[in-house]
Structures are given as C-alpha cells and as structure tokens.
Amino acid sequence: MSDAATDMTTQQRAAAKLPPCEPCDSLAAAFERHVRYGLSYIEGAESELFHALALSVKEQMLDAWLATRSKDNDFDTKQVAYLSLEFLMGRALGNALLNLDLTAQSREALSDYAVSFEQLQEAEHDAGLGNGGLGRLAACFLDSCASMDLAVTGYGIRYEYGMFAQKISDGYQIERPDRWLRDGNPWEVRLPSHNVTVPFFGHTESHVDKHGRRHMTWNDTHDVLAVAYDMPVPGYRNGRINTLRLWKAEATDDFDLDEFNQGDYSEAVASKNLAEQITMVLYPNDASENGKELRLRQQYFLSSASLQDLLRRYVAHHGEDFSQFAAKNVLQLNDTHPSIAVAELMRLLLDHYGLEWDAAWDITCNSLAYTNHTLLPEALERWPVPLFAHMLPRLLEIIYEINARYLELVAHHWPGDGAKLAAMSIIEEGPVAHVRMAYLAIVASFSVNGVAALHTQLLKEGLFRDFFSLWPHKFNNRTNGVTPRRWLAHANPRLAGLLSEHLGEGWITDLSQLSRLKDLIHDEPFLGRWREVKRANKAELVALVKRESGVSFDVDMLFDVQVKRIHEYKRQLLNILHVIHLYHQIQAGNTAGMVPRCVLIGGKAAPGYAMAKLIIKLAANVAHMVNSDPLVSPYLRFAFLPNYNVSAMEQICPAADLSEQISTAGKEASGTGNMKFMMNGALTIGTHDGANIEMLEAVGEDNIFLFGLSAAQVSDMRNHYRPGEAIALSPALTQVMALLKSGHFNLLEPGIFDSIIAAIESSDDQWMTAADFEAYRLAQENVARLYLDQHQWTQKSIRNTAASGRFSSDNTIAGYRDEIWRL
Ligand SMILES: *Cc1c(COP(=O)(O)O)cnc(C)c1O
C-alpha cells in the first residue's frame, strides 16, 4: 500500500524539476482559446460556450488547487473527510465565479458573443447528486469549510444518473432519468493514480502465523476498481481550493480466467459491466431506506475507497505507525449511510496493517464522528444479516466482535438486564437478524450530533436514550445552516447589492453583520428599496412559474411558497387544505379583508411513495379548479412547480414573501429551506419544529408566525387522537372536507383521493393534519392582516434577514471545527 505519495505531491516533485511555466493566460484569453479549439462552436450554442468558460475557470483554479494540497501536506495539517452518499451541489459556475471574483471578467469575456451571461449559466446541468436537505447540507458545508480555510475533503459517489427529473403529466409525477454527465463534466479531474480496489463477496479464512497469532484473510473476492474524480471547491476569495472526491466504479482488469479459457471471451468482458452498476444511480428516497442490496454495495464502496485513500495518504507521511492517525484525521459520517466505515476502518487496520484489536479500536473510536438526520423510524437503516454475510463476510465478523465487546460494557452498566442487552445490541434478533447501522455508528463514534436543538433533545430523550445514559459526553447539537455565498450573494444579487451598499461586504463571510440592518428599519427610502428588490425578484419568478407550469402569478399578490421534498410529515396536504378553504371562501363571496395570494408548491416524491405522489395529483387538480375560475383569480392563484431543484430554489427563495415550514412537530429534524427563505427576507409560517424554534428565538415572536401543537403535545396525543372532533370544531375544515368528499376536484376521476380523505380522518394519522388545521388557518389570517400593512411587513422582512446570521453554515461549521473536529 505504500506507492503512497498523493498524485499532487508527485506532480509537485515533477514540477520542481521543470522550469517554471509561462504565466497562465487571463480568463478572457483562456476562454478564447477554448472556444477556438473547441471546434464545435456554433453561433448561439450556449452549451459549448458554457463548457469553454467552465474549462477556463477551472484552469484559473489549478495553481491554487495544487497549492492548497501542498500546503495541507507540507504542514501535515489535521484534515477532515466528510463522508456522504449525497452532495446536492447544483450548478458550479456562478458560485465559482463569485468566490473567485471572476464574474466581471466573465461578463467581459462574453461580451463579443451573442449569448448573455445569464443564458450561459442556464446551460449548466445541475449536479443533482442528492435528494434534498441532507445532500444540500453537505454542499453548503463544503463551501463554508473552503471559505473558512479548513482542510476538509468531501468524499462521495459520482452517480452516472443523479436525482430524476420530474415532469407533471395530467397532474401525475413522471420520472425522467437525469444523465447529467452526457455532455461531459468540465469541472472534474480524473485521477487514475488514486485508484483503489474494493472487495465484495468471497469468504474468510483464519491463519495462525509463526508467532502463534491468528489472522483473518478475505479470499476469492470480486474486486471492483474505485476511480477518483476530483471537483474543485473554491473558498470565498481566500486562495483555498478544497476537493470533492467522487468515486466511480469500474471493472478491474482481472478477467475470470476459467470463463476466458473456455473461450467465453465476450461473456467474460461483458460481465465486467456488473461492477459499473454500483455507481450508476442515486437512490431517490428521501428520509427512508429501501434495503436494496445495491444500496449496501454503494455504501461499502464509498466507505472502503475513501478510507483506503486516507490511509494511503497517512502512510505516505507517517509510515505504518498509526499512533498519530486520530490526531491527524476526522471522519464525519453524514447520517448512517456511510457507517459501514466503522467496520471497514477496523478491517484495514487489522488485516492490511496488522494492528492488534485494541490498538485498531482505539484509532477507530477516536477518528469517527456521526451526524444523525432524522427521528423517523423508517429512515433508520437495518441490513439483513444474511445479506451482509454473503456480500461482506469479513465486515460482519468484525461487527460481531465489536458487538460482543460493547455488550460487555452494557451488561456492566445495567447488570442482569437482558432486555437492555437485546434493545441495545447492534444485532437485532428476529426471524431474520438485522444489523442496526445507527447503533454501530454510535458505538464507534466519539461524537454523535443532532442537527437542531429540538432534534438533539429528542434524540437524547427518545431514540438514543440508552446510549445517552451510557455516553452522555458523546452527544452534542450542531444546528444546520446554509451558505450565504450561494443563497444570498449569488442567488439574490439585487438584495446583496443593497446590503453591501449599506453595510459593506463583510456580511458575506460574517453573516452576523446583518444585525446592523436593524438600524435601518425606520429609514423610509431604504424600506422602499427593500420592497423594490423583492418586487423585481417576484417578477422573475412570475416568468419561471408561467414557463414551467403555465400559471400566471401577479407581483402585486402575496407569494406564499412551500418547496421541499413531498412527504406526509412535511404536510403539503395542510397547505392544500388551506388553499381549498380560501377557494371556497372566495366562491361564497367572503372576500372582505382577503389578501390576494399566489400559492406555490414544488417538490419531488420518491417514485415508490404512493401517498406523496397522490398529494402532487391533488395539488394539480386543486390548482386546475382554482386557476380556471375567473371569479377566483383576482384573489387566488395556485401552481405546482415541476422539477424543484437547487437552481430553481435560487430563483424561488429571493422572491417569496411567505415561507411555509409546517411539518408535524417533532418530525422535521432541522430544515434548511426555512433558513434560505429567512435570509432572503421572507416571513415564516411554521410549526414549533426543527430549526423553526431557533428562528423564533433569533427574530422574536412578533416577526414569525408559529402555530399548532408542540412536539410534546403531538406525542401525548398519539394514542387518543380524534380527528373527527378537530374537524367538527372547525367549520372551515368541515366545509373543506365536504368539498373534497363531493368529488369537486376529481369530477372525471371518481374516488382517486379517497385514501387522502381516509388518512386525514384516521385516528392513526401520524401527521395530525386535522389537529393543526384551525391554528394554521388563524395564523394565515394574521399573515394576511399584516401583509395589508406594507410598511410593517417590510420592517419584519428586514428583521428576518437581520436575524438570519446564526443560520449561516459558517456558524455551524465553526461549531464542528471547535467542538468536534478540533482543527
Ligand atoms: C434547501 C433545499 C432542500 C431542503 O429543504 P427543506 O425545506 O429543509 O426540506 C431540498 N432541496 C433543495 C433543492 C434545496 O435547495
């Protein structure tokens, strides 16, 4: 394993022997060169020009990229590997130009072409290598780490197909494959020198060496090649270029000799395609696992390749003395998805480097940290033991050994309590035994964190209560955040300009400086400018909504927005019920004091999640009725925006007046969409859930509309929930249910919404939609009343942006850096 030195150090050695290269050409010159030699440029081909510009920008980064690596290597800097099955990066160009301060130069370079800078950015495919919040968090963290000059590398999978593209046909979601790499990816660099092989299947054997020590070997494995593709992650104007290393699976060149010799040449070659399946597709399930074998293969592939890469780098510097490994490396696990890394790190240290168990365990426990992202039981990964035994036999042995030793500790802590042992075991017994991946992660990690104060508290009191009592010191909270570079400076240039004009540019790297906006809330001209910015952003969103869904929004109306994955716990249904209520009121002529609104819902449903898909269909059908009634349209417009993704959010959050964050309390771990909206001056209507609670603390109760049951009330009500009573007590909800049941929204499709109606009326409705309806309706009335007073509304909008500083991911990462990573 000690061919060792990383590729960049090899390059640096080579570079040291070469004469210094000519000064690199300017961005404009590089762009000219790429256009000229790109050969295929035809007038107006945005995609070709995008590639030429992206390649030029990448070239501008190469020196700094190398310098970053050599700096981190030379100073033997402690480094963090952020392991995540998802990185929802979106487009890279605009963000890179912002961080590198090359936007003006790019516009200049483009001025000779018949393509606008904006059109050119639209030509970039989103890197949709994630489902939603968890993957986008990883992307925001990478930006913050680079901008805060931290040596953090993202490790992920280079999926050939990212998150599916969503079309809406007759109101139904249709999934289309996302071949984002079809035209090539100008940002990536393939590094064959970093190849590693990842073993699967086979069997284990035990050997005794000449010192009488027992060793395990894992034989007859099917090996898969992991090839590294690096993507640059530029910090904000600080010279640091970090790396996102994405692994692609390829066949090794070891042909099956038997097949070969029998003359089955073609079959032997064709079977190599199996290896490449591993990184073919992102699983499109948000907050739920599907237990597919291929998914476990992805998890192990990522974990093994990344750990081999880290160990190789370590050995290049320190040789095979691993005593400093934990002092130089932290592995942050983004949810349980990569938690097989626990057993893989043990395997590599034991079987490849010959360490004793205790030494290997000590290193493992001091270098791993685990972030939990959800309390939903369906998201807690469990893998069947037989599957493990077949695919990863050596890993299963190691997990058994970890479990046996750990259960001794449990037995010591709770003497004679067999039930406790069973409850806390990493192996869940049953007709088919399962490996509980979250428990494996907790046992081996020195830090376990939740992602908002409420979420962490619920972890300690509920799901992980026993672990908290065993190891209270491991548990900590790191409330999520979002990067102000992408979500304010890049996405909302109008507001960014206004902020910088009054506050200087310091807020871009220190978002707490936005608190100084409070000095301006009595400055009438400033309030006018604030409104103009919002109005101009709304005009752009009007065009997007018209283009994508055919619905006409109006900038003079209140923009009420809920965009996020479609999930019952997020309660898009509650929002739709409210739209039906407004529709009914308008038709009944009760429009006194009503504020005209445009309601926008967007988001993807997991392809196998029938209820979520039906909620989209309901939204589409209600939208059709609302938008086709000329009596209604002066007061209400309703659109479902197809294919919600990062690029869409960049246009949506700057234009929203009202942000809907209405999950059932206790179910949304944090939310990050809520933070993007707040930063951009939207007011929030939401439940006492996730980070909404901390937003209330930051902005004050007069500037946010929180309503409904608390997490404690939701759980108290679980066993005696009577939705019928809640419906009867609310005349509004009674009418809404009657209208739904009458088939008014599905006249030609009888019965299609019966399961939605039944869910709302069921005492088993976990999401308690009916229970919160009336409180939600009243909160919406308060929203409308406030919107009539544009002066006050604007002041509250400013107060929201002013108080959003603590939701910068820079702030979150400072917490990880100081309290977990200790860089
Ligand atoms: C921020 C973001 C999310 C997360 O939104 P939540 O409202 O926190 O669920 C999901 N998808 C995209 C594209 C995002 O930008």
The ligand as an SDF file (V2000), in Angstrom:
LIG
                    3D

 15 15  0  0  0  0  0  0  0  0999 V2000
  -32.5800   23.5660    0.7280 C   0  0  0  0  0  0  0  0  0  0  0  0
  -33.0660   22.5270   -0.1610 C   0  0  0  0  0  0  0  0  0  0  0  0
  -33.7570   21.4210    0.3640 C   0  0  0  0  0  0  0  0  0  0  0  0
  -34.0960   21.2850    1.8260 C   0  0  0  0  0  0  0  0  0  0  0  0
  -35.3400   21.9130    2.0650 O   0  0  0  0  0  0  0  0  0  0  0  0
  -36.2020   21.6450    3.3800 P   0  0  0  0  0  0  0  0  0  0  0  0
  -37.3090   22.6320    3.2730 O   0  0  0  0  0  0  0  0  0  0  0  0
  -35.3120   21.9400    4.5430 O   0  0  0  0  0  0  0  0  0  0  0  0
  -36.6610   20.2400    3.3320 O   0  0  0  0  0  0  0  0  0  0  0  0
  -34.1980   20.4560   -0.5160 C   0  0  0  0  0  0  0  0  0  0  0  0
  -33.9740   20.5450   -1.8410 N   0  0  0  0  0  0  0  0  0  0  0  0
  -33.3360   21.5980   -2.3760 C   0  0  0  0  0  0  0  0  0  0  0  0
  -33.1520   21.6540   -3.8510 C   0  0  0  0  0  0  0  0  0  0  0  0
  -32.8550   22.6220   -1.5670 C   0  0  0  0  0  0  0  0  0  0  0  0
  -32.2010   23.6550   -2.1100 O   0  0  0  0  0  0  0  0  0  0  0  0
  1  2  1  0
  2  3  1  0
  2 14  2  0
  3  4  1  0
  3 10  2  0
  4  5  1  0
  5  6  1  0
  6  7  2  0
  6  8  1  0
  6  9  1  0
 10 11  1  0
 11 12  2  0
 12 13  1  0
 12 14  1  0
 14 15  1  0
M  END
$$$$
